[in-house]
């Protein structure tokens, strides 16, 4: 089973993420071969990022400065793939989501794993600017962002009274995204099991600090 973690990137009271989750979670769980866990950042009150090489403990098995950060890194490392549910705040994604990503420090828990995005906003932009920026952030984390995204504009009218999308394109886009997530997640899981080069930052640091003849 492909272990997929759905990270909820909003913690506000009255958040629109809840109406998206009512539709999104059953759709993901209906996919054969997926074992889904929802990581609601409301339930992960991570401290503001403060880790350094001096605070993580053993580099080979970091313990970090807070037990919750340790558990967060372990939980992310368990995953084979991710879906990020993100609002758009001031043309970007939320600070709490950035903090959660940054807190995956030196464990490389996102590395060589696919990431799908579901964005939403109250206006026409549909969270696209937040998703574009998340693509850059996840690339730096050495994850593999998916091309197809689910973008929900005018979130107040995105679902009918029964919780179904008012635009059939939302469901089509989600299905394509999940098909790609499953395929790539399984391919990358096999590749990781076969062995991978060390993280890029470690290789660069080693090359720059190596003795020169």
Protein Blocks (a to p, Z undefined) as FASTA:
>chain_A
ZZdddddfbfbehiaklmmmmmmmmmmmmpghiacddddfklmcccddfbdfklnopakl
cgbjbfklmmmmmmmmmpmbdcdddddeehiacfklmmmmmmmghklmmgopacdddddd
fblnnommmmmmmmmmmmmnopacdfbdcddehkllmpcfkopafbfklmmmmmmmmmmm
mmmmmmmmmmmmnopaddfklmmmmmmmpccZZ
